[in-house]
Structures are given as C-alpha cells and as structure tokens.
Amino acid sequence: NCDSAVSLSEALSDPNAAEPNETLSRDQEILALRDAIANLPRKERSVLALYHYENLTLREIGEVLHLTESRISQIRMQALKRLRERMKLG
C-alpha cells in the first residue's frame, strides 16, 4: 500500500544526524574560530594552546613563558575577550 510506503531518503536518513544547514553552520563557526585564533598575538595563542590543549595550569604556563601566574591569567582573559569580539562580528 502506498499510504504506508516510506521514501528512500526517509529510510536512509539518520534521525540523529544534524540537518545539512546545521552542519554547514557548525563548519563555518569552526573555520571562523580557527581564523580568529590564528589572528591573535603570538603570546595569546601560546597561552590558549598551553591551557586548553596541553592542559597546563596558569602557574605551569607562567613557568614555561617566564611570566607570573597573574600575567598569564590576564593574557588568557584578553585572548578570550578578543575571540568573543571577533566571533560576534563574524
């Protein structure tokens, strides 16, 4: 019976998959974030990388970069502020 037939696209679709527009938007966000990070000053990029990717503490980053923990915190906060501003504009 045609009333109960399911289209091929419905049968093949993944109900848990994101909609194509959502995926594209997410990919665009990731590219924009990468671009924003790439345009940060070198020291800010370094602090973010050490903190978020290497999981170092602020104290450990300070030791690596020969700066105080307080200064590392300031640099990190400034980098995050710049990223937020750039992502709003993008």
KOLDRENVEX-831952 format. One record per residue: residue in one letter; z, y, x of N, C-alpha, C, CB in turn. Coordinates in steps of 0.1 Angstrom, whole numbers, padded with zeros to 4 digits, always signed. Atoms other than C-alpha are relative to their C-alpha. Glycine has a CB too. Layout:
<sites>
AZYXZYXZYXZYX...
</sites>
This chain:
<sites>
N+0000-0012+0008+0000+0000+0000+0000+0012+0009+0012+0000-0010C+0001-0012-0008-0010+0034+0014+0012+0009-0001-0012+0008-0004D-0011-0008+0002+0021+0050+0000+0011-0002+0011+0006-0002-0014S-0011+0003-0010+0044+0032+0025-0006-0001+0014+0006-0014-0004A+0006+0000-0013+0019+0034+0054+0006+0011+0009-0015+0001-0001V-0005-0010-0010+0032+0052+0085-0012+0003+0009+0012-0006+0008S+0011-0004-0009+0007+0072+0106+0003-0005+0014-0002+0015-0001L-0001+0004-0014+0001+0061+0141+0009+0009+0008-0013-0002+0007S-0008-0010-0008+0016+0093+0155+0015-0001-0004-0005+0014-0002E-0014+0001+0004+0048+0088+0135+0006-0013+0006+0001-0001-0016A-0004+0012-0005+0050+0052+0146+0003+0000+0015-0010-0012-0003L-0001-0001-0015+0046+0061+0183+0009+0011+0004-0014+0003+0006S-0008-0011-0004+0067+0092+0183+0014-0005+0003+0001+0011-0011D-0013+0003-0004+0101+0091+0199+0009+0010-0007+0002+0001+0016P-0008-0009+0008+0127+0105+0175+0010+0008+0008+0007-0007-0011N-0009-0007-0009+0149+0115+0204-0007+0010+0010+0008-0010+0008A+0008-0009-0009+0121+0134+0223+0001+0014-0005-0014-0005+0002A+0000-0014+0003+0121+0171+0224-0014+0003-0006+0003+0009+0012E+0013-0005+0006+0094+0189+0204-0008+0006+0012+0002+0011-0011P+0008-0006-0011+0065+0200+0227+0003+0014+0003-0015-0002-0004N-0003-0014-0003+0073+0236+0223+0014+0002+0007+0001+0008-0013E-0013+0000-0007+0109+0229+0233-0001-0004+0014+0010-0009-0007T+0002+0004-0014+0098+0211+0264-0007+0010+0008-0008-0013+0000L+0007-0010-0007+0074+0238+0274+0009+0012+0002-0012+0005-0008S-0010-0011-0001+0101+0265+0268+0010-0004+0011+0007+0002-0013R-0010+0004-0010+0126+0245+0289-0007+0000+0014+0005-0015-0003D+0007+0000-0013+0100+0240+0317-0002+0015+0005-0014-0007-0001Q+0002-0014-0003+0093+0278+0316+0013+0006+0005-0006+0008-0012E-0013-0005-0004+0130+0285+0318+0004-0004+0015+0011-0005-0009I-0003+0005-0014+0134+0263+0349-0009+0007+0010-0003-0016+0000L+0008-0007-0010+0104+0279+0366+0005+0015+0002-0014+0001-0005A-0005-0014-0001+0118+0314+0358+0013+0000+0008+0003+0006-0014L-0012+0000-0008+0152+0304+0372-0003-0003+0015+0009-0011-0006R+0003+0002-0014+0137+0290+0404-0006+0012+0006-0011-0012+0001D+0006-0013-0005+0117+0322+0408+0011+0010+0002-0010+0005-0009A-0011-0010-0001+0149+0343+0402+0008-0004+0012+0008+0000-0013I-0008+0005-0011+0168+0322+0427-0007+0003+0013+0004-0015-0001A+0008-0003-0012+0140+0325+0453+0000+0014+0004-0014-0005-0002N+0001-0015-0003+0141+0363+0450+0014+0006+0003-0006+0007-0012L-0014-0004-0003+0179+0365+0456+0000+0003+0015+0011-0010-0004P-0002-0001-0014+0190+0378+0490+0005-0013+0006+0011+0012+0003R-0003+0013-0007+0194+0350+0516+0014-0004-0001-0005+0001+0014K-0015+0004+0000+0232+0351+0517+0004-0004-0014+0008+0012+0004E-0003+0004+0014+0234+0349+0479-0005-0014-0003-0005+0011-0010R+0006+0013+0002+0210+0320+0478+0009-0011+0007-0014-0001+0005S-0008+0009-0008+0231+0303+0505+0013-0004-0007+0002+0005+0014V-0013+0003+0007+0264+0307+0487-0002-0008-0013+0006+0014-0004L+0003+0008+0012+0249+0294+0454-0003-0014+0004-0011+0006-0008A+0004+0014-0004+0234+0264+0472+0012-0008+0005-0011+0000+0011L-0012+0007-0005+0266+0255+0490+0010-0003-0011+0006+0009+0011Y-0010+0002+0011+0287+0260+0459-0005-0010-0010+0003+0013-0006H+0004+0008+0012+0266+0244+0432-0007-0013+0004-0010+0008-0008Y+0008+0012-0004+0245+0218+0452+0008-0008+0010-0013+0004+0005E-0007+0008-0010+0267+0209+0481+0015-0002-0004+0000+0007+0014N-0013+0001+0006+0299+0212+0460+0011+0004+0010+0003-0014-0004L-0010-0006-0009+0318+0232+0487+0009+0009-0007-0006+0006+0013T-0009-0009+0006+0348+0252+0478-0003+0014+0006+0015-0003+0002L+0002-0013-0006+0348+0290+0483+0005+0001+0014+0006+0011-0010R-0006+0000-0013+0371+0285+0512-0009-0006+0011+0014-0007+0000E+0008+0007-0009+0348+0260+0528-0013+0008+0003-0004-0014-0006I+0011-0008-0002+0318+0282+0523+0003+0012+0009-0006+0006-0014G-0005-0011-0009+0337+0311+0539+0001-0005+0015+0013+0005-0004E-0001+0005-0014+0343+0289+0570-0014-0002+0005+0008-0014+0000V+0014+0003-0005+0306+0279+0572-0007+0013+0003-0008-0007-0011L+0007-0013-0002+0294+0315+0568+0008+0011+0008-0004+0006-0013H-0009-0009-0007+0323+0331+0587+0003+0013-0008-0007+0004+0014L-0004-0011+0009+0334+0352+0558+0013-0004-0007-0011+0003-0011T-0012+0003+0007+0366+0354+0538-0003-0007-0014+0009+0012-0003E+0002+0007+0013+0370+0333+0506-0002+0011-0011+0013-0008-0003S+0002-0011+0009+0373+0366+0487-0014+0006+0000+0010+0011+0003R+0013-0005-0002+0340+0378+0501-0010-0009-0006-0004+0003+0015I+0009+0011+0005+0323+0345+0492+0000+0001-0015+0004-0014+0005S-0001-0001+0015+0336+0349+0456-0008+0012-0005+0015+0001-0004Q+0007-0012+0003+0322+0384+0455-0015-0002+0000+0003+0012+0009I+0014+0003-0002+0288+0373+0468-0005-0010-0012-0003-0007+0013R+0004+0009+0010+0287+0344+0443-0001+0007-0014+0010-0012-0001M+0000-0007+0013+0296+0366+0413-0012+0010+0000+0013+0008-0002Q+0012-0009+0000+0269+0392+0424-0013-0008-0002+0000+0007+0013A+0012+0008+0002+0243+0364+0426-0002-0004-0014+0001-0012+0010L+0000+0004+0014+0252+0351+0392-0004+0012-0009+0013-0006-0004K+0003-0012+0008+0250+0387+0378-0015+0003+0001+0009+0012+0005R+0014-0003-0002+0216+0392+0393-0009-0010-0008-0004-0001+0015L+0007+0011+0007+0204+0358+0379+0000+0003-0015+0005-0013+0003R+0000-0003+0014+0216+0367+0344-0009+0011-0004+0015+0003-0004E+0009-0011+0003+0199+0400+0345-0015-0003+0001+0003+0012+0010R+0014+0004-0001+0166+0386+0357-0004-0010-0011-0002-0007+0014M+0004+0009+0010+0167+0358+0332-0001+0007-0014+0010-0012-0001K+0001-0008+0013+0173+0383+0303-0014+0007+0000+0011+0010-0001L+0012-0008-0001+0143+0404+0315-0012-0009-0001-0001+0008+0013G+0012+0009+0000+0120+0373+0319-0003-0005-0014+0002-0011+0009
</sites>
